[in-house]
Amino acid sequence: MNIHIYVFGPPGVGKTAGAEFLPKIRTINEKLYVDYKKYAFNSSTNPSDIFGAETLVDGQVKLIDGPLTESALKGQTFIADEMNLSSNSI
């Protein structure tokens, strides 16, 4: 599919459930298992929370992938749940 989908509407109409079903459709259409990552955004979400960050591991700098980066690298669907709750800069 390789497209971005933006779903909006009132609470309780199944937006997240629908988004979680899309990888299942891809699994059927592409005849391979397609998983998804979901991140629940909030007002304190930082770019490093979704992209990843560098950290020290045994004295060496190591990049820890965030859920968006990890899903992109694996060809998975990424669900940005409640993204409207994050700041405009995100």
C-alpha positions as CSV (number, residue, x, y, z in Angstrom):
1,M,0.0,0.0,0.0
2,N,2.8,2.4,0.9
3,I,0.5,5.3,1.7
4,H,-0.1,7.4,4.7
5,I,-3.6,7.4,6.2
6,Y,-5.0,10.0,8.6
7,V,-8.1,9.0,10.4
8,F,-10.0,11.4,12.6
9,G,-13.4,11.5,14.3
10,P,-15.1,11.4,17.7
11,P,-14.0,9.0,20.4
12,G,-15.3,5.5,20.3
13,V,-15.9,5.0,16.6
14,G,-13.1,2.5,16.0
15,K,-10.3,4.6,14.5
16,T,-7.6,2.7,16.4
17,A,-9.2,-0.7,15.8
18,G,-9.4,0.1,12.1
19,A,-5.8,1.1,12.0
20,E,-4.8,-2.1,13.8
21,F,-6.7,-4.1,11.2
22,L,-4.8,-2.6,8.2
23,P,-1.7,-4.8,8.7
24,K,-4.0,-7.9,8.6
25,I,-5.2,-6.7,5.2
26,R,-1.6,-6.4,4.1
27,T,-0.9,-9.9,5.3
28,I,-3.7,-11.3,3.2
29,N,-2.9,-9.2,0.1
30,E,0.9,-9.7,0.2
31,K,0.7,-13.2,1.5
32,L,3.2,-12.6,4.2
33,Y,3.0,-11.7,7.9
34,V,3.0,-7.9,8.5
35,D,3.2,-6.7,12.1
36,Y,2.6,-3.2,13.4
37,K,4.0,-0.9,16.0
38,K,1.7,1.5,17.9
39,Y,2.8,4.5,19.9
40,A,0.3,6.4,22.1
41,F,1.3,10.1,21.8
42,N,0.8,12.5,24.7
43,S,1.8,16.1,25.5
44,S,5.2,15.1,26.7
45,T,6.2,13.0,23.6
46,N,9.7,13.9,22.4
47,P,11.2,13.1,18.9
48,S,13.6,10.6,20.6
49,D,10.6,8.7,21.9
50,I,9.5,7.8,18.4
51,F,12.7,8.0,16.4
52,G,15.2,6.6,18.9
53,A,18.1,8.0,20.8
54,E,21.8,7.4,21.5
55,T,22.8,5.9,24.8
56,L,25.9,4.6,26.5
57,V,26.2,0.8,26.7
58,D,29.3,-0.6,28.3
59,G,31.2,2.7,27.6
60,Q,30.2,2.7,23.9
61,V,27.6,4.9,22.2
62,K,24.7,2.8,20.9
63,L,21.7,3.9,18.9
64,I,18.4,2.5,20.3
65,D,15.7,2.6,17.6
66,G,12.4,4.1,18.5
67,P,9.1,2.5,17.4
68,L,8.8,4.6,14.2
69,T,12.4,3.9,13.1
70,E,12.0,0.2,14.0
71,S,8.8,-0.2,12.1
72,A,10.2,1.5,9.0
73,L,13.3,-0.7,9.0
74,K,11.2,-3.8,9.3
75,G,8.6,-2.7,6.8
76,Q,5.9,-2.7,9.4
77,T,2.8,-0.5,9.8
78,F,3.3,2.3,12.3
79,I,0.2,3.6,14.1
80,A,0.5,7.1,15.6
81,D,-2.3,6.8,18.2
82,E,-3.7,10.0,19.6
83,M,-1.0,12.1,17.8
84,N,-3.3,15.2,18.2
85,L,-2.3,15.1,21.9
86,S,1.3,15.8,21.1
87,S,2.9,19.3,20.6
88,N,2.8,20.9,17.1
89,S,6.6,20.4,16.8
90,I,6.1,16.6,16.9
